[in-house]
Structures are given as C-alpha cells and as structure tokens.
Amino acid sequence: MTYLLADLNRMAQVDFTAALEAVFEDTPAIAAATWHHRPFNSLDHLHGTMVACVNALSPAEQLTLICAHPDLGSRVAMADASVQEQAGVGLNQLSAERYDQFQQLNQAYRSKFGFPFIIAVKHHTPDTILSTFAIRLQNSESAERSQALSEIFQIVRFRLEAWIEES
C-alpha cells in the first residue's frame, strides 16, 4: 500500500506503526519509536530519523534487527517485502546448483558471523550477490555488523521510496 507522507504525519502511533512496521523486516519497534519525531517534511527526514532510531539501539538490539532478515535465496517464510525484493532479482528461480551455492554461502556466513548475510538486492544479480558474498566473508565481525546495518538502511530507503509519496 502507498501512503502520503502528510497522512503518515497525522496518524496515531498504532496506525503509523502498522503502516511502517515492515520497513524494517517486520520490526515494529523502530516505526513506533520513529513516530515520536513527527512531523516529517520529506522522505529524507523520515529515513534519517529511522536510521537514528536504529543507531540509538543497543548492540544486542541491533543484532536482533539484523537477525530478523532472511537468508538470501532461501525457501522459507519471510516478510512480503523480502519475497518481492528477492524475486525481483531472480532469487526465487535459482537452479538447484545455484540454490546450493547460496545455501552453502549462507551457512558459511552465519557460521562465521552469527547472523544472516544482508545485501540490498535491488541493483544486483545472483552473480553479483555471490561475488559480494565471497568478498564479505573475508571481513571482520565488526565490519560485517556495520555493513549489515548499512545494507538494511539502503533496503529501508528503497522501501520508503516505493511505499510513500511526499505529496
């Protein structure tokens, strides 16, 4: 569903939270915290406030947010937005061989870092995602936590742009 920014600014907290809870992979607490900073004069303002709310979370709360994201290419239940985004780059149509590659990399990544590999898939292909997996598996855990949050913020930006009109 698409919302006007002005309508979001007028919503009660429960409605605002319901409208935006899926922006952060069905983590409604971020939308609920963001509501307190209304009114928003632009998508940039809304996005920046949401990012600030996440940055204000404890490391454990940030890790919970990161872990709420699904493995790429998996065939498990996930938020509708993730299903659409992954389908948009063909991750729902992987061959058996390619599916196995994704599963092996997902497992290696989770084993090393303790959370799922996150990438804003919108401008990627399965090939570029696989090459990024290989590169990022070389990173430290702290670098990957930071990268995961950066990717989440990009995903959120794409979702806000798709779901909210400024005027």
NORGIMO-V458318 format. One record per residue. RES is the residue in one letter. PHI is phi in whole degrees, -180 to 180 (NA if undefined). OMEGA is omega in degrees with one decimal (NA if undefined). D_FIRST is the distance of its C-alpha to the first C-alpha in Angstrom with 2 decimals. Layout:
# NORGIMO-V458318
RES:PHI:OMEGA:D_FIRST + RES:PHI:OMEGA:D_FIRST
This chain:
# NORGIMO-V458318
M:NA:178.8:0.00 + T:-100:179.2:3.78 + Y:-122:168.8:6.62 + L:-86:179.3:10.25 + L:-58:179.3:12.70 + A:-61:178.3:14.99 + D:-68:177.0:12.79 + L:-61:-179.8:12.41 + N:-62:-178.2:16.17 + R:-93:-174.9:16.89 + M:-72:169.1:15.17 + A:-67:-176.1:17.57 + Q:-57:-178.0:17.80 + V:-63:179.2:16.58 + D:-73:177.2:13.29 + F:-60:179.8:12.95 + T:-62:178.8:13.92 + A:-64:-178.8:11.54 + A:-68:-172.4:8.52 + L:-115:-176.7:10.32 + E:-62:-178.1:12.55 + A:-80:179.8:11.34 + V:-60:176.9:12.03 + F:-107:174.7:15.64 + E:44:177.4:15.70 + D:55:174.0:15.11 + T:-114:-172.8:17.63 + P:-66:-178.1:16.61 + A:-61:-179.5:19.93 + I:-71:176.7:19.01 + A:-63:-179.8:16.06 + A:-62:178.7:18.52 + A:-69:-179.4:21.24 + T:-65:-177.4:19.27 + W:-52:-176.9:18.56 + H:-64:-176.6:22.33 + H:-102:177.9:22.42 + R:-65:0.5:20.39 + P:-86:178.0:20.34 + F:-103:-176.9:18.96 + N:-95:179.1:20.19 + S:-165:173.2:18.35 + L:-64:177.0:16.11 + D:-60:179.6:19.53 + H:-64:178.5:20.42 + L:-61:-179.3:17.36 + H:-60:-179.8:17.84 + G:-60:178.6:21.56 + T:-68:178.4:21.33 + M:-64:177.4:19.31 + V:-61:179.0:21.94 + A:-62:177.6:24.67 + C:-63:177.8:23.49 + V:-68:-179.9:23.73 + N:-65:178.3:27.05 + A:-82:179.2:28.34 + L:-70:173.9:27.92 + S:-69:176.2:31.08 + P:-55:179.1:31.73 + A:-66:178.0:31.33 + E:-68:176.0:27.88 + Q:-64:177.9:26.88 + L:-64:176.4:28.29 + T:-61:177.1:26.25 + L:-62:179.4:23.05 + I:-59:-177.4:24.46 + C:-71:177.5:25.42 + A:-73:-178.4:21.95 + H:-85:-178.4:21.13 + P:-81:171.3:22.09 + D:-68:178.6:24.97 + L:-70:177.0:24.26 + G:76:-178.3:24.85 + S:-76:-179.4:25.23 + R:-114:178.1:24.64 + V:-106:177.8:23.63 + A:-65:178.0:20.55 + M:-149:179.8:18.04 + A:-59:-179.0:14.50 + D:-53:-179.2:11.95 + A:-62:178.3:11.32 + S:-67:177.3:15.12 + V:-58:-178.8:15.60 + Q:-64:-178.4:13.64 + E:-66:179.5:15.42 + Q:-68:176.7:18.73 + A:-65:-178.8:18.47 + G:-61:177.4:17.84 + V:-111:173.5:21.35 + G:85:-179.1:22.94 + L:-73:176.7:23.41 + N:-90:-177.2:22.63 + Q:-126:-179.0:25.55 + L:-71:172.3:28.29 + S:-65:179.3:31.84 + A:-59:179.9:33.74 + E:-65:-179.1:35.67 + R:-68:177.0:32.71 + Y:-58:179.0:30.90 + D:-63:176.6:34.13 + Q:-59:-179.9:34.22 + F:-62:-178.5:30.79 + Q:-66:178.3:31.82 + Q:-64:179.2:35.14 + L:-69:175.6:33.63 + N:-57:-178.4:30.99 + Q:-66:179.1:33.95 + A:-62:-179.5:36.17 + Y:-66:179.0:33.60 + R:-61:179.6:32.88 + S:-64:-178.4:36.64 + K:-76:-171.1:37.37 + F:-107:179.4:34.67 + G:85:177.7:33.45 + F:-152:-176.0:29.73 + P:-74:172.4:27.48 + F:-69:-179.3:27.53 + I:-123:175.8:24.38 + I:-147:175.4:23.65 + A:-74:-169.1:20.70 + V:-76:-170.6:20.89 + K:-49:-176.4:19.04 + H:-107:-178.3:22.39 + H:-119:171.6:24.56 + T:-123:174.6:26.18 + P:-54:179.8:27.65 + D:-65:-179.4:30.97 + T:-70:176.4:29.94 + I:-66:179.2:28.24 + L:-62:179.5:31.48 + S:-69:177.3:33.62 + T:-68:174.1:31.60 + F:-51:-176.1:32.03 + A:-60:179.6:35.79 + I:-66:-174.8:36.01 + R:-73:174.8:34.07 + L:-63:179.2:36.10 + Q:-85:-176.0:38.99 + N:-76:173.0:37.45 + S:-79:179.2:38.38 + E:-63:-179.3:36.25 + S:-68:177.3:35.68 + A:-64:-180.0:34.71 + E:-72:173.9:32.17 + R:-60:179.4:30.67 + S:-64:179.3:30.27 + Q:-65:178.9:28.90 + A:-60:178.2:26.38 + L:-65:177.4:25.04 + S:-60:177.9:25.07 + E:-65:177.4:23.06 + I:-61:179.8:20.52 + F:-63:176.9:20.26 + Q:-69:176.6:19.70 + I:-59:179.3:16.95 + V:-60:178.8:15.25 + R:-60:178.5:15.85 + F:-60:-179.5:14.29 + R:-66:178.3:11.05 + L:-60:179.2:11.08 + E:-62:-179.7:11.96 + A:-81:-170.9:9.14 + W:-106:-173.9:6.32 + I:-130:173.8:8.61 + E:-105:-177.8:10.92 + E:-71:-179.5:14.35 + S:-138:NA:15.37
